[in-house]
Amino acid sequence: EEYSWEHPLDLVLIATGNPMGFAHVNEIPRPLLDRLEPVYMDLPEADIEKEIMLKETFRVSLGQEENPENNDLSVLSLTDIVRKVATPWWIIDILSRAVRYSRICPYVEKNPSIRASNRALDHTYASVEMENRQVANVRHAYYGLRLALRARVGLRADLIEFDNPKKTFILGDQLTEDFIWNAFEDMHSEVNLLSNGDRRKLGFELGSLLPALEMHSIPGRTPSPIISQYTLSQYETVTRAVQWMKRAAKDRINQALVSEPERKLYDSEDSEVVEELNYSALETLANFCVHDGSLDEASAGPVFIAHKFRG
């Protein structure tokens, strides 16, 4: 209009963006708004958001063509960078639920977009890789969420200490634990999550098993507890719960959306993968049992337990 320039266009322009109230959102200029017709779209349901999270996470297609003339040994091949670690369905569920809870948390003023979900998953994978391990657990999920949400969540103004940014970072980390705590609270309310196992007996067995876990140290890896299949088999209710978690994978997550290591994860015969998967399941079960009071946190041994933020 300013230059009186006219050109016929036969198109429909559709643009999307996060609404006000989300982090990193600028107000749309009024002159532009005057030329658009806004339509409000809510965030997708949990299942759709989880699907987006899995589709948008970093992945390498081995069908891509590599440059055969590139003989530079410092350049990694596609095979070198393809992801070899796996995240169990219950950890993916925790990540998705934690991000969704952060949007209704009373301590949060600016909410994270869907991008936070797939970044949390990517950072969880990276946390496993940095420890030279193969299977993600709850602690890795905490590390992934903590990093993904720091710049994507805006805390309430009265909680921010502008003269002490370190304290604000620590507060954000504590809130990340709270998001995970509430994710467990949400999952815990699902009656069929652990089938019909005896929760009290499960908590009792975990109270005997977890403190006895030995720290396993391998050069180049962060020391962590291990749980062999034989040790697990000594605890009937725990074994039944872990087996249910493994069997439920096909119903809990679309196998077409996960990587090959995750599709093979629950039937793996690799002893290290089995031990790490068992530990991931135990850590998840321990958090459930702490929630329902069947396990005292003091008896949880070395496992990571998420805490509720007390303000």
C-alpha positions as a Markdown table, in Angstrom:
| # | Residue | x | y | z |
|---|---|---|---|---|
| 1 | Glu | 0.0 | 0.0 | 0.0 |
| 2 | Glu | 2.8 | 2.4 | 0.9 |
| 3 | Tyr | 4.2 | 2.1 | -2.7 |
| 4 | Ser | 0.9 | 1.7 | -4.5 |
| 5 | Trp | 2.2 | -1.6 | -5.9 |
| 6 | Glu | -0.3 | -4.2 | -6.8 |
| 7 | His | 0.2 | -7.8 | -8.0 |
| 8 | Pro | -2.5 | -10.5 | -8.2 |
| 9 | Leu | -1.9 | -13.4 | -5.8 |
| 10 | Asp | -3.9 | -16.6 | -5.8 |
| 11 | Leu | -2.9 | -18.2 | -2.5 |
| 12 | Val | -3.9 | -18.7 | 1.1 |
| 13 | Leu | -1.4 | -17.9 | 3.8 |
| 14 | Ile | -1.6 | -19.9 | 7.0 |
| 15 | Ala | 0.8 | -19.2 | 9.8 |
| 16 | Thr | 1.0 | -20.7 | 13.3 |
| 17 | Gly | 2.7 | -19.4 | 16.5 |
| 18 | Asn | 2.5 | -19.8 | 20.2 |
| 19 | Pro | -0.2 | -17.7 | 21.9 |
| 20 | Met | 0.5 | -15.1 | 24.6 |
| 21 | Gly | 1.5 | -16.7 | 27.9 |
| 22 | Phe | 4.2 | -18.9 | 26.3 |
| 23 | Ala | 7.9 | -18.2 | 26.6 |
| 24 | His | 9.6 | -16.3 | 23.8 |
| 25 | Val | 6.4 | -14.9 | 22.3 |
| 26 | Asn | 6.3 | -11.4 | 21.0 |
| 27 | Glu | 3.1 | -9.4 | 20.5 |
| 28 | Ile | 1.9 | -9.4 | 16.9 |
| 29 | Pro | 2.0 | -5.8 | 15.5 |
| 30 | Arg | -1.5 | -4.3 | 15.2 |
| 31 | Pro | -1.1 | -3.4 | 11.5 |
| 32 | Leu | -0.3 | -7.0 | 10.7 |
| 33 | Leu | -3.1 | -8.3 | 12.9 |
| 34 | Asp | -5.4 | -6.0 | 11.0 |
| 35 | Arg | -4.6 | -7.9 | 7.8 |
| 36 | Leu | -5.0 | -11.4 | 9.3 |
| 37 | Glu | -7.9 | -13.4 | 10.7 |
| 38 | Pro | -6.7 | -15.1 | 13.9 |
| 39 | Val | -8.0 | -18.5 | 14.8 |
| 40 | Tyr | -7.3 | -19.9 | 18.3 |
| 41 | Met | -5.9 | -23.5 | 18.4 |
| 42 | Asp | -5.2 | -25.2 | 21.7 |
| 43 | Leu | -2.3 | -27.4 | 22.4 |
| 44 | Pro | -2.7 | -31.0 | 21.1 |
| 45 | Glu | -3.8 | -33.8 | 23.4 |
| 46 | Ala | -1.2 | -35.7 | 25.3 |
| 47 | Asp | -1.0 | -38.6 | 22.8 |
| 48 | Ile | -0.6 | -36.2 | 19.9 |
| 49 | Glu | 2.1 | -34.2 | 21.7 |
| 50 | Lys | 4.0 | -37.4 | 22.5 |
| 51 | Glu | 3.8 | -38.4 | 18.8 |
| 52 | Ile | 5.2 | -35.0 | 17.8 |
| 53 | Met | 7.9 | -35.4 | 20.4 |
| 54 | Leu | 9.0 | -38.7 | 18.9 |
| 55 | Lys | 8.8 | -37.6 | 15.3 |
| 56 | Glu | 10.8 | -34.4 | 15.9 |
| 57 | Thr | 13.6 | -35.8 | 18.0 |
| 58 | Phe | 17.1 | -36.0 | 16.4 |
| 59 | Arg | 17.5 | -39.1 | 14.2 |
| 60 | Val | 19.7 | -40.2 | 11.3 |
| 61 | Ser | 18.3 | -42.0 | 8.3 |
| 62 | Leu | 20.9 | -44.5 | 7.1 |
| 63 | Gly | 19.2 | -44.3 | 3.7 |
| 64 | Gln | 20.8 | -40.9 | 3.2 |
| 65 | Glu | 23.6 | -40.8 | 0.7 |
| 66 | Glu | 27.1 | -40.0 | 1.9 |
| 67 | Asn | 29.8 | -38.3 | -0.2 |
| 68 | Pro | 32.0 | -41.2 | -1.4 |
| 69 | Glu | 34.8 | -38.7 | -2.2 |
| 70 | Asn | 35.1 | -37.5 | 1.4 |
| 71 | Asn | 38.1 | -39.4 | 2.9 |
| 72 | Asp | 38.5 | -37.0 | 5.9 |
| 73 | Leu | 38.8 | -39.3 | 8.9 |
| 74 | Ser | 37.8 | -36.4 | 11.2 |
| 75 | Val | 34.3 | -36.3 | 9.6 |
| 76 | Leu | 32.0 | -38.8 | 11.3 |
| 77 | Ser | 29.9 | -41.1 | 9.0 |
| 78 | Leu | 26.2 | -41.5 | 9.3 |
| 79 | Thr | 26.8 | -44.9 | 10.9 |
| 80 | Asp | 29.0 | -43.3 | 13.5 |
| 81 | Ile | 26.4 | -40.7 | 14.7 |
| 82 | Val | 23.3 | -42.9 | 14.5 |
| 83 | Arg | 21.7 | -43.1 | 18.0 |
| 84 | Lys | 22.5 | -46.4 | 19.8 |
| 85 | Val | 21.0 | -45.7 | 23.2 |
| 86 | Ala | 17.4 | -46.3 | 24.1 |
| 87 | Thr | 14.7 | -44.7 | 26.3 |
| 88 | Pro | 12.0 | -47.0 | 27.7 |
| 89 | Trp | 8.4 | -46.1 | 27.2 |
| 90 | Trp | 7.9 | -45.1 | 30.8 |
| 91 | Ile | 10.7 | -42.5 | 30.7 |
| 92 | Ile | 9.2 | -41.1 | 27.5 |
| 93 | Asp | 5.9 | -40.9 | 29.3 |
| 94 | Ile | 7.5 | -39.1 | 32.3 |
| 95 | Leu | 9.1 | -36.5 | 30.0 |
| 96 | Ser | 5.8 | -35.8 | 28.2 |
| 97 | Arg | 3.8 | -35.5 | 31.4 |
| 98 | Ala | 6.4 | -33.4 | 33.1 |
| 99 | Val | 6.4 | -30.8 | 30.3 |
| 100 | Arg | 2.6 | -30.8 | 30.2 |
| 101 | Tyr | 2.4 | -30.2 | 33.9 |
| 102 | Ser | 4.9 | -27.3 | 33.7 |
| 103 | Arg | 2.2 | -25.4 | 31.7 |
| 104 | Ile | -0.2 | -25.5 | 34.7 |
| 105 | Cys | 2.4 | -25.2 | 37.5 |
| 106 | Pro | 1.4 | -22.2 | 39.7 |
| 107 | Tyr | 5.1 | -21.2 | 39.9 |
| 108 | Val | 5.5 | -20.8 | 36.2 |
| 109 | Glu | 4.4 | -17.6 | 34.3 |
| 110 | Lys | 5.6 | -18.3 | 30.8 |
| 111 | Asn | 4.9 | -21.8 | 29.5 |
| 112 | Pro | 7.1 | -24.0 | 27.3 |
| 113 | Ser | 5.9 | -24.9 | 23.8 |
| 114 | Ile | 5.8 | -28.4 | 22.3 |
| 115 | Arg | 9.5 | -27.9 | 21.3 |
| 116 | Ala | 10.4 | -28.4 | 24.9 |
| 117 | Ser | 9.2 | -32.0 | 24.8 |
| 118 | Asn | 11.4 | -33.2 | 22.0 |
| 119 | Arg | 14.4 | -31.2 | 23.3 |
| 120 | Ala | 13.9 | -32.9 | 26.7 |
| 121 | Leu | 14.0 | -36.3 | 25.0 |
| 122 | Asp | 17.1 | -35.4 | 23.0 |
| 123 | His | 18.9 | -34.2 | 26.1 |
| 124 | Thr | 17.8 | -37.4 | 27.9 |
| 125 | Tyr | 19.4 | -39.4 | 25.2 |
| 126 | Ala | 22.5 | -37.3 | 25.4 |
| 127 | Ser | 22.7 | -37.8 | 29.2 |
| 128 | Val | 22.8 | -41.5 | 28.6 |
| 129 | Glu | 25.5 | -41.2 | 26.0 |
| 130 | Met | 27.6 | -38.9 | 28.2 |
| 131 | Glu | 27.7 | -41.7 | 30.8 |
| 132 | Asn | 28.6 | -44.2 | 28.1 |
| 133 | Arg | 25.4 | -46.2 | 28.9 |
| 134 | Gln | 22.7 | -47.7 | 26.9 |
| 135 | Val | 19.3 | -47.3 | 28.6 |
| 136 | Ala | 17.8 | -44.1 | 30.1 |
| 137 | Asn | 16.5 | -44.0 | 33.6 |
| 138 | Val | 14.6 | -41.4 | 35.8 |
| 139 | Arg | 17.8 | -39.5 | 36.7 |
| 140 | His | 18.6 | -39.1 | 33.0 |
| 141 | Ala | 15.1 | -37.8 | 32.4 |
| 142 | Tyr | 15.7 | -35.2 | 35.1 |
| 143 | Tyr | 18.9 | -34.1 | 33.5 |
| 144 | Gly | 17.2 | -33.9 | 30.1 |
| 145 | Leu | 14.2 | -31.9 | 31.4 |
| 146 | Arg | 16.4 | -29.6 | 33.5 |
| 147 | Leu | 18.4 | -28.5 | 30.5 |
| 148 | Ala | 15.5 | -28.3 | 28.1 |
| 149 | Leu | 13.3 | -26.2 | 30.4 |
| 150 | Arg | 15.8 | -23.7 | 31.7 |
| 151 | Ala | 15.4 | -21.3 | 28.7 |
| 152 | Arg | 11.8 | -22.4 | 27.9 |
| 153 | Val | 10.0 | -21.8 | 31.2 |
| 154 | Gly | 9.5 | -18.3 | 32.7 |
| 155 | Leu | 9.3 | -18.3 | 36.5 |
| 156 | Arg | 6.9 | -16.1 | 38.3 |
| 157 | Ala | 8.4 | -12.6 | 38.7 |
| 158 | Asp | 8.4 | -12.8 | 42.6 |
| 159 | Leu | 10.5 | -16.0 | 42.5 |
| 160 | Ile | 13.3 | -14.4 | 40.3 |
| 161 | Glu | 16.3 | -12.9 | 42.1 |
| 162 | Phe | 17.9 | -10.7 | 39.4 |
| 163 | Asp | 20.9 | -10.0 | 41.6 |
| 164 | Asn | 21.5 | -13.7 | 42.1 |
| 165 | Pro | 21.0 | -15.7 | 38.9 |
| 166 | Lys | 22.6 | -18.8 | 40.4 |
| 167 | Lys | 19.8 | -19.0 | 42.9 |
| 168 | Thr | 17.2 | -18.7 | 40.1 |
| 169 | Phe | 18.9 | -21.6 | 38.3 |
| 170 | Ile | 18.7 | -23.7 | 41.4 |
| 171 | Leu | 15.1 | -22.8 | 41.9 |
| 172 | Gly | 14.4 | -23.9 | 38.3 |
| 173 | Asp | 16.2 | -27.2 | 38.9 |
| 174 | Gln | 14.0 | -27.8 | 41.9 |
| 175 | Leu | 10.9 | -27.0 | 39.9 |
| 176 | Thr | 12.0 | -29.6 | 37.3 |
| 177 | Glu | 12.0 | -32.2 | 40.0 |
| 178 | Asp | 8.5 | -31.0 | 41.0 |
| 179 | Phe | 7.3 | -31.4 | 37.4 |
| 180 | Ile | 8.6 | -35.0 | 37.5 |
| 181 | Trp | 7.0 | -35.5 | 40.9 |
| 182 | Asn | 3.6 | -34.4 | 39.4 |
| 183 | Ala | 4.1 | -36.7 | 36.4 |
| 184 | Phe | 4.4 | -39.6 | 38.8 |
| 185 | Glu | 1.4 | -38.4 | 40.6 |
| 186 | Asp | -0.5 | -38.4 | 37.3 |
| 187 | Met | 0.7 | -41.8 | 36.3 |
| 188 | His | 0.1 | -43.2 | 39.8 |
| 189 | Ser | -3.6 | -42.4 | 39.5 |
| 190 | Glu | -3.9 | -44.8 | 36.5 |
| 191 | Val | -5.2 | -48.0 | 38.0 |
| 192 | Asn | -3.8 | -50.3 | 35.3 |
| 193 | Leu | -0.3 | -48.8 | 35.2 |
| 194 | Leu | 1.1 | -51.7 | 37.3 |
| 195 | Ser | -1.6 | -54.2 | 36.6 |
| 196 | Asn | -3.2 | -55.5 | 39.8 |
| 197 | Gly | 0.0 | -56.1 | 41.7 |
| 198 | Asp | 0.1 | -55.8 | 45.5 |
| 199 | Arg | 1.5 | -52.2 | 46.0 |
| 200 | Arg | 2.2 | -52.8 | 49.6 |
| 201 | Lys | 4.1 | -56.0 | 48.9 |
| 202 | Leu | 5.9 | -54.2 | 46.0 |
| 203 | Gly | 7.0 | -51.4 | 48.3 |
| 204 | Phe | 8.2 | -53.9 | 51.0 |
| 205 | Glu | 10.3 | -55.9 | 48.5 |
| 206 | Leu | 11.8 | -52.7 | 47.0 |
| 207 | Gly | 12.7 | -51.7 | 50.6 |
| 208 | Ser | 14.8 | -54.8 | 50.9 |
| 209 | Leu | 16.2 | -54.8 | 47.4 |
| 210 | Leu | 17.2 | -51.2 | 46.7 |
| 211 | Pro | 19.5 | -50.6 | 49.7 |
| 212 | Ala | 21.4 | -53.8 | 48.8 |
| 213 | Leu | 22.2 | -52.7 | 45.2 |
| 214 | Glu | 25.9 | -52.6 | 44.5 |
| 215 | Met | 27.6 | -49.7 | 42.7 |
| 216 | His | 29.0 | -51.0 | 39.4 |
| 217 | Ser | 32.1 | -49.1 | 38.2 |
| 218 | Ile | 33.5 | -49.6 | 34.7 |
| 219 | Pro | 36.4 | -47.4 | 33.3 |
| 220 | Gly | 34.9 | -44.6 | 31.2 |
| 221 | Arg | 31.5 | -44.8 | 32.9 |
| 222 | Thr | 29.8 | -43.0 | 35.8 |
| 223 | Pro | 29.4 | -45.6 | 38.6 |
| 224 | Ser | 25.8 | -46.7 | 39.0 |
| 225 | Pro | 23.8 | -49.5 | 40.6 |
| 226 | Ile | 23.2 | -52.7 | 38.7 |
| 227 | Ile | 20.4 | -55.2 | 39.0 |
| 228 | Ser | 21.0 | -58.6 | 37.4 |
| 229 | Gln | 18.1 | -60.8 | 36.2 |
| 230 | Tyr | 19.0 | -63.4 | 38.9 |
| 231 | Thr | 18.9 | -60.8 | 41.7 |
| 232 | Leu | 15.6 | -59.5 | 40.4 |
| 233 | Ser | 14.1 | -63.0 | 40.3 |
| 234 | Gln | 14.5 | -63.3 | 44.1 |
| 235 | Tyr | 11.6 | -60.7 | 44.5 |
| 236 | Glu | 8.4 | -62.1 | 43.1 |
| 237 | Thr | 6.2 | -58.9 | 43.1 |
| 238 | Val | 9.0 | -56.7 | 41.8 |
| 239 | Thr | 9.7 | -59.2 | 39.0 |
| 240 | Arg | 6.0 | -59.3 | 38.1 |
| 241 | Ala | 5.8 | -55.5 | 37.9 |
| 242 | Val | 9.0 | -55.2 | 35.8 |
| 243 | Gln | 7.8 | -57.9 | 33.4 |
| 244 | Trp | 4.5 | -56.1 | 33.1 |
| 245 | Met | 6.3 | -52.9 | 32.2 |
| 246 | Lys | 8.3 | -54.6 | 29.5 |
| 247 | Arg | 5.2 | -56.4 | 28.0 |
| 248 | Ala | 3.2 | -53.1 | 28.0 |
| 249 | Ala | 5.6 | -51.4 | 25.6 |
| 250 | Lys | 3.7 | -52.3 | 22.4 |
| 251 | Asp | 0.5 | -50.9 | 23.9 |
| 252 | Arg | 2.0 | -47.8 | 25.5 |
| 253 | Ile | 3.9 | -46.4 | 22.5 |
| 254 | Asn | 3.8 | -46.6 | 18.7 |
| 255 | Gln | 6.7 | -48.8 | 17.8 |
| 256 | Ala | 6.9 | -47.2 | 14.3 |
| 257 | Leu | 7.9 | -43.9 | 16.0 |
| 258 | Val | 10.8 | -45.1 | 18.0 |
| 259 | Ser | 14.3 | -46.1 | 17.0 |
| 260 | Glu | 15.6 | -49.6 | 16.4 |
| 261 | Pro | 17.4 | -49.9 | 19.8 |
| 262 | Glu | 14.0 | -49.1 | 21.4 |
| 263 | Arg | 12.1 | -51.6 | 19.4 |
| 264 | Lys | 14.6 | -54.3 | 20.4 |
| 265 | Leu | 15.0 | -53.1 | 24.0 |
| 266 | Tyr | 12.5 | -55.2 | 25.9 |
| 267 | Asp | 13.6 | -58.5 | 24.3 |
| 268 | Ser | 17.4 | -57.8 | 24.4 |
| 269 | Glu | 19.7 | -60.6 | 25.3 |
| 270 | Asp | 22.6 | -58.2 | 26.0 |
| 271 | Ser | 23.3 | -58.6 | 29.8 |
| 272 | Glu | 24.3 | -54.9 | 30.2 |
| 273 | Val | 21.2 | -53.7 | 28.4 |
| 274 | Val | 19.0 | -56.0 | 30.5 |
| 275 | Glu | 20.6 | -54.8 | 33.8 |
| 276 | Glu | 20.2 | -51.1 | 32.8 |
| 277 | Leu | 16.6 | -51.6 | 31.7 |
| 278 | Asn | 15.8 | -53.4 | 35.0 |
| 279 | Tyr | 17.4 | -50.6 | 37.0 |
| 280 | Ser | 15.4 | -48.0 | 35.0 |
| 281 | Ala | 12.2 | -49.9 | 35.8 |
| 282 | Leu | 13.1 | -50.2 | 39.5 |
| 283 | Glu | 13.8 | -46.5 | 39.8 |
| 284 | Thr | 10.4 | -45.8 | 38.3 |
| 285 | Leu | 8.7 | -48.3 | 40.6 |
| 286 | Ala | 10.5 | -46.8 | 43.6 |
| 287 | Asn | 9.1 | -43.4 | 42.8 |
| 288 | Phe | 5.6 | -44.8 | 42.5 |
| 289 | Cys | 5.9 | -46.6 | 45.8 |
| 290 | Val | 7.2 | -43.4 | 47.6 |
| 291 | His | 4.2 | -41.6 | 46.2 |
| 292 | Asp | 1.7 | -44.1 | 47.7 |
| 293 | Gly | 3.6 | -44.4 | 51.0 |
| 294 | Ser | 4.4 | -48.1 | 50.6 |
| 295 | Leu | 8.2 | -47.3 | 50.4 |
| 296 | Asp | 10.0 | -45.0 | 52.7 |
| 297 | Glu | 12.4 | -42.7 | 50.8 |
| 298 | Ala | 15.2 | -43.6 | 53.3 |
| 299 | Ser | 14.9 | -47.2 | 52.1 |
| 300 | Ala | 15.2 | -46.2 | 48.4 |
| 301 | Gly | 18.9 | -46.7 | 48.4 |
| 302 | Pro | 20.9 | -45.0 | 45.6 |
| 303 | Val | 17.9 | -44.5 | 43.2 |
| 304 | Phe | 16.8 | -41.0 | 42.1 |
| 305 | Ile | 13.6 | -39.9 | 43.8 |
| 306 | Ala | 11.9 | -36.7 | 42.5 |
| 307 | His | 10.7 | -34.3 | 45.2 |
| 308 | Lys | 7.8 | -32.0 | 45.4 |
| 309 | Phe | 8.6 | -28.3 | 45.4 |
| 310 | Arg | 7.7 | -26.7 | 48.8 |
| 311 | Gly | 8.1 | -23.1 | 47.9 |
